[in-house]
Amino acid sequence: MKRRSAVVVLLACCSVPPAFAAQPQSQSYPSRPIRVIAAQSAGSSLDTIARIVTPKLSEVLGQQVVIDNRGGAGGTIGIELAARAAPDGYTALVGASSSMIVSRFTYRSLPFDALKDFAAVSNLVNADAVLVVHPSVAAKNLKDLVALAKAQPGKLNMSSAGVGSSSHLAGTMFNTLAGINTVHVPYKGGGPMAAAVVGGEAQWCIAPAAALVGHIKSGRVRALAISSKQRSLLLPDSPTVDEAGVPGYEYTSWNGVFVPRGTPRAAVDKLHASIQKALADPDVVKAYAAQGMTPAGSESAQAFDRFFRGDFERITKLVQVAGIKPE
């Protein structure tokens, strides 16, 4: 009888499902370096975001975290690569809200579905954006701008970094809530977008605060308001759009960490907890603040997933209002 019992126990141990047996245990994971795909080129804002936190993340995890830049096609090349990676906890993706969500509406077909192919891990940072006007615009504050736009419908040009970009959607949301009609003029990237306002080709735009703070301080553009819910550390004297006269307005660009769907829960939870520790480091907080960004983090991986899906719905509505069509 004892021999029969031993055989039963042995068979039971051998029949453990492979998926369960392959799950990394919290005590042993990670046991080798982790690749983090940054879905933009080296030197981009997304690359900077990833490189600020990864040294501390490597320290917390006890394993090297290696950045793999895969730019191109609005971030979709890097996202596809991450979606096809083995779901073993050793490949993660840093994706921006624009590429993870808006790309679905700007491309006729994509080789991935961000909602189905990824598991959300954690938000990283929220980026401050500022509404600026050219000095020639007779608007000293946001209420002045709204009044001017209402008095001259279709006369003011709004520059953006391209159709479907965060600056385009942020501007569309402002137009809608303020009840104004301005002309959207898309440019190829954030640099040309800002240069258009600096040069007077466009009268206003909403763009990353870090990219415009130099122009603001030199007087080449005038800052009227911050697009997020809180004031910016880079521009503490600038009110939020909500404070300045357009109640309910809030637009924040975020950048978060994802892993391929099917990654073991133990790995997801370990990555989430480690990211929160890394984001709380004073040096990391200071480095992000210098870029006009605020470490966000997430209460849990599940909380970030809820946020991601909620933002997907919000941006879907903005895309419809903006009339964005796939190309």
C-alpha positions as CSV (number, residue, x, y, z in Angstrom):
1,M,0.0,0.0,0.0
2,K,2.8,2.4,0.9
3,R,4.5,1.6,-2.4
4,R,1.3,2.3,-4.4
5,S,0.8,5.7,-2.5
6,A,4.3,6.7,-3.4
7,V,3.7,5.9,-7.1
8,V,0.5,8.0,-7.0
9,V,2.3,11.0,-5.5
10,L,5.1,10.7,-8.1
11,L,2.6,10.6,-11.0
12,A,0.8,13.6,-9.5
13,C,4.0,15.6,-9.4
14,C,4.9,14.7,-13.0
15,S,1.5,15.8,-14.2
16,V,1.9,19.5,-13.1
17,P,0.7,21.6,-16.1
18,P,3.6,23.0,-18.1
19,A,2.2,26.5,-17.9
20,F,2.3,26.4,-14.1
21,A,5.6,24.7,-13.9
22,A,7.1,27.4,-16.2
23,Q,5.9,30.3,-14.1
24,P,8.8,32.2,-12.5
25,Q,8.7,32.2,-8.8
26,S,9.0,35.4,-6.9
27,Q,12.0,34.1,-5.1
28,S,14.0,33.3,-8.3
29,Y,12.7,35.8,-10.8
30,P,14.5,37.4,-12.5
31,S,17.4,35.1,-13.0
32,R,18.8,36.9,-16.1
33,P,18.8,40.3,-17.8
34,I,15.4,41.8,-18.8
35,R,15.0,43.5,-22.2
36,V,12.9,46.6,-22.3
37,I,11.8,47.6,-25.8
38,A,11.5,51.4,-26.1
39,A,9.2,51.9,-29.1
40,Q,11.0,55.1,-30.2
41,S,14.5,55.9,-31.4
42,A,17.5,56.7,-29.2
43,G,17.4,60.2,-27.9
44,S,13.6,60.5,-28.1
45,S,11.4,61.5,-25.2
46,L,10.3,57.9,-24.7
47,D,13.9,56.8,-24.7
48,T,14.8,59.4,-22.1
49,I,11.9,58.3,-19.9
50,A,13.1,54.7,-20.1
51,R,16.7,55.5,-19.4
52,I,16.0,57.6,-16.3
53,V,14.3,54.7,-14.4
54,T,16.1,51.6,-15.7
55,P,19.4,52.0,-13.7
56,K,17.4,52.1,-10.5
57,L,15.1,49.3,-11.7
58,S,18.2,47.1,-12.3
59,E,19.3,47.8,-8.8
60,V,16.0,46.9,-7.3
61,L,15.6,43.7,-9.4
62,G,19.2,42.6,-8.9
63,Q,19.4,42.0,-12.7
64,Q,20.5,44.2,-15.6
65,V,17.6,45.9,-17.4
66,V,18.7,46.6,-21.0
67,I,17.0,49.2,-23.3
68,D,16.3,48.0,-26.9
69,N,15.4,51.0,-29.1
70,R,13.0,50.1,-31.9
71,G,11.7,53.2,-33.5
72,G,9.8,53.7,-36.7
73,A,6.2,53.8,-37.9
74,G,5.0,55.9,-35.0
75,G,6.2,53.3,-32.5
76,T,4.3,50.4,-34.0
77,I,7.5,48.5,-35.0
78,G,8.6,48.3,-31.4
79,I,5.2,47.4,-30.2
80,E,4.8,44.6,-32.7
81,L,8.2,43.2,-31.7
82,A,7.2,43.2,-28.0
83,A,3.8,41.6,-28.8
84,R,5.5,38.7,-30.5
85,A,8.1,38.2,-27.8
86,A,8.0,35.1,-25.5
87,P,5.7,35.8,-22.5
88,D,8.3,34.7,-20.0
89,G,8.8,37.9,-18.0
90,Y,12.1,38.8,-19.8
91,T,10.7,41.2,-22.4
92,A,8.8,44.3,-21.5
93,L,7.7,47.4,-23.5
94,V,7.7,51.1,-22.7
95,G,4.9,52.5,-24.7
96,A,3.4,56.0,-25.1
97,S,-0.3,56.7,-25.0
98,S,-0.1,57.9,-28.6
99,S,1.4,54.7,-30.0
100,M,-0.5,52.3,-27.8
101,I,-3.9,53.8,-28.4
102,V,-4.0,56.3,-31.2
103,S,-2.2,54.1,-33.7
104,R,-5.3,52.0,-33.9
105,F,-7.1,54.9,-35.5
106,T,-4.4,56.2,-37.7
107,Y,-3.3,53.0,-39.5
108,R,-5.6,50.9,-41.7
109,S,-4.1,47.7,-40.3
110,L,-1.8,46.8,-37.4
111,P,0.0,43.5,-36.7
112,F,-1.1,43.8,-33.0
113,D,-4.0,44.6,-30.8
114,A,-2.8,46.6,-27.8
115,L,-5.8,45.6,-25.7
116,K,-5.5,41.9,-26.4
117,D,-1.8,41.3,-27.0
118,F,-0.4,43.0,-23.8
119,A,-0.8,42.8,-20.1
120,A,-0.4,46.2,-18.4
121,V,2.2,46.4,-15.6
122,S,2.5,50.1,-14.5
123,N,2.3,53.7,-15.5
124,L,5.7,55.4,-15.4
125,V,5.2,59.1,-15.9
126,N,2.7,61.8,-16.9
127,A,4.1,64.5,-19.1
128,D,3.2,68.2,-18.6
129,A,2.0,70.0,-21.6
130,V,1.4,73.8,-22.0
131,L,-0.8,75.9,-24.2
132,V,1.2,78.6,-25.8
133,V,0.5,81.5,-28.2
134,H,2.7,83.6,-30.5
135,P,3.4,87.0,-28.9
136,S,1.5,88.7,-31.6
137,V,-1.7,87.1,-30.5
138,A,-3.8,89.6,-28.5
139,A,-4.4,87.2,-25.6
140,K,-2.8,87.7,-22.2
141,N,-4.7,84.8,-20.7
142,L,-6.8,81.8,-21.6
143,K,-10.1,83.7,-21.4
144,D,-8.7,86.3,-23.9
145,L,-7.8,83.5,-26.3
146,V,-11.2,81.9,-26.1
147,A,-12.9,85.3,-26.7
148,L,-10.6,86.1,-29.6
149,A,-11.3,82.7,-31.2
150,K,-15.0,83.1,-30.9
151,A,-14.8,86.6,-32.4
152,Q,-12.8,85.2,-35.3
153,P,-13.9,81.6,-36.0
154,G,-11.6,79.7,-38.3
155,K,-9.0,82.4,-38.3
156,L,-6.5,81.1,-35.7
157,N,-4.1,78.2,-36.7
158,M,-3.3,75.4,-34.2
159,S,-0.1,73.5,-34.9
160,S,0.4,69.9,-33.9
161,A,3.0,67.2,-34.2
162,G,0.8,65.4,-36.7
163,V,-2.6,63.9,-37.2
164,G,-3.5,61.7,-34.2
165,S,-0.6,63.0,-32.1
166,S,-1.1,63.9,-28.5
167,S,-0.9,67.6,-29.4
168,H,-3.6,67.2,-32.0
169,L,-5.9,65.4,-29.6
170,A,-5.2,67.8,-26.7
171,G,-6.0,70.8,-29.0
172,T,-9.1,69.1,-30.3
173,M,-10.3,68.6,-26.8
174,F,-9.6,72.2,-26.0
175,N,-11.5,73.5,-29.0
176,T,-14.5,71.3,-28.1
177,L,-14.7,72.2,-24.4
178,A,-14.0,75.9,-25.1
179,G,-16.6,76.0,-27.9
180,I,-14.2,77.5,-30.4
181,N,-13.3,76.8,-34.0
182,T,-9.6,77.0,-34.9
183,V,-7.7,75.5,-37.9
184,H,-5.6,72.4,-37.3
185,V,-2.3,72.5,-39.1
186,P,-0.3,69.2,-38.7
187,Y,3.5,69.2,-38.9
188,K,6.0,66.4,-39.0
189,G,7.0,66.1,-35.4
190,G,7.2,68.2,-32.2
191,G,10.1,70.3,-33.3
192,P,8.4,71.7,-36.4
193,M,5.2,72.1,-34.5
194,A,6.8,74.4,-31.9
195,A,8.8,76.2,-34.6
196,A,5.5,77.1,-36.3
197,V,4.3,79.0,-33.3
198,V,7.7,80.5,-32.6
199,G,7.8,81.7,-36.2
200,G,4.2,82.9,-36.2
201,E,3.0,80.4,-38.9
202,A,0.6,79.1,-36.3
203,Q,-1.0,81.2,-33.5
204,W,-1.1,78.5,-30.8
205,C,-0.5,74.9,-29.8
206,I,-0.4,72.5,-26.8
207,A,3.0,70.9,-26.5
208,P,5.3,69.3,-23.9
209,A,6.4,71.9,-21.4
210,A,10.0,70.7,-21.4
211,A,10.2,71.4,-25.2
212,L,8.8,74.9,-24.9
213,V,10.2,76.2,-21.5
214,G,13.2,77.8,-23.2
215,H,11.0,79.6,-25.8
216,I,8.7,80.7,-23.0
217,K,11.5,82.2,-20.9
218,S,13.0,84.0,-23.9
219,G,9.6,85.5,-24.8
220,R,9.3,83.8,-28.2
221,V,6.0,82.3,-27.1
222,R,3.6,83.1,-24.3
223,A,2.4,80.4,-21.9
224,L,-1.3,80.6,-21.0
225,A,-2.1,77.4,-19.2
226,I,-1.0,73.8,-18.3
227,S,-3.1,71.0,-19.8
228,S,-2.9,68.5,-16.9
229,K,-4.8,68.6,-13.6
230,Q,-1.8,69.9,-11.6
231,R,0.5,72.8,-12.3
232,S,3.9,72.1,-13.8
233,L,7.0,72.2,-11.7
234,L,8.7,73.7,-14.8
235,L,6.1,76.5,-15.0
236,P,4.7,77.0,-11.5
237,D,3.1,80.3,-12.3
238,S,1.0,79.0,-15.2
239,P,-2.5,78.0,-14.2
240,T,-4.1,74.8,-15.4
241,V,-6.6,75.1,-18.3
242,D,-9.3,74.2,-15.8
243,E,-8.3,77.0,-13.4
244,A,-7.9,79.5,-16.3
245,G,-11.5,79.2,-17.5
246,V,-12.3,76.0,-19.3
247,P,-13.8,73.8,-16.6
248,G,-13.3,70.0,-16.8
249,Y,-10.4,70.2,-19.2
250,E,-7.5,67.7,-18.6
251,Y,-5.2,66.1,-21.1
252,T,-2.1,64.2,-19.9
253,S,0.2,62.1,-22.0
254,W,1.4,59.0,-20.2
255,N,4.1,56.4,-20.8
256,G,3.8,52.9,-19.3
257,V,5.2,49.4,-19.1
258,F,3.6,46.4,-20.7
259,V,4.5,42.8,-21.2
260,P,3.2,40.2,-23.7
261,R,-0.1,38.7,-22.8
262,G,0.4,35.4,-21.0
263,T,3.4,36.5,-19.0
264,P,3.2,34.7,-15.6
265,R,1.4,36.7,-12.9
266,A,4.4,36.3,-10.5
267,A,6.6,38.1,-13.1
268,V,4.1,40.9,-13.6
269,D,3.7,41.5,-9.9
270,K,7.4,41.5,-9.3
271,L,8.0,44.0,-12.1
272,H,5.1,46.2,-10.9
273,A,6.5,46.3,-7.3
274,S,10.0,47.0,-8.5
275,I,8.9,49.8,-10.7
276,Q,7.1,51.5,-7.8
277,K,10.3,51.4,-5.8
278,A,12.4,52.7,-8.6
279,L,10.0,55.6,-9.3
280,A,10.1,56.6,-5.6
281,D,13.8,57.1,-5.7
282,P,14.6,60.9,-5.1
283,D,17.2,61.0,-8.0
284,V,14.7,59.5,-10.4
285,V,12.0,62.0,-9.3
286,K,14.4,64.9,-9.7
287,A,15.5,63.7,-13.2
288,Y,11.9,63.4,-14.4
289,A,11.0,66.8,-13.0
290,A,13.8,68.3,-15.0
291,Q,12.1,67.0,-18.1
292,G,8.7,68.3,-17.1
293,M,7.4,64.9,-16.1
294,T,5.8,63.5,-12.9
295,P,6.4,59.9,-11.8
296,A,3.0,58.3,-11.8
297,G,3.3,54.6,-11.0
298,S,0.2,52.5,-10.3
299,E,-1.5,51.0,-7.2
300,S,-1.4,47.6,-8.9
301,A,-1.0,46.1,-12.4
302,Q,-4.8,45.6,-12.4
303,A,-5.3,49.3,-11.6
304,F,-3.1,50.4,-14.6
305,D,-5.0,48.0,-16.8
306,R,-8.2,49.7,-15.8
307,F,-6.7,53.1,-16.5
308,F,-5.4,52.0,-19.9
309,R,-8.7,50.7,-21.0
310,G,-10.5,53.8,-19.7
311,D,-8.1,56.1,-21.6
312,F,-8.7,54.0,-24.7
313,E,-12.4,54.8,-24.5
314,R,-11.7,58.5,-23.8
315,I,-9.3,58.9,-26.7
316,T,-11.7,56.9,-29.0
317,K,-14.2,59.7,-28.4
318,L,-11.6,62.4,-29.1
319,V,-10.6,60.7,-32.3
320,Q,-14.2,60.7,-33.5
321,V,-14.6,64.4,-32.6
322,A,-11.4,65.2,-34.5
323,G,-12.5,63.2,-37.5
324,I,-9.3,61.3,-37.7
325,K,-9.3,58.6,-40.4
326,P,-6.8,55.8,-41.0
327,E,-4.2,56.3,-43.7
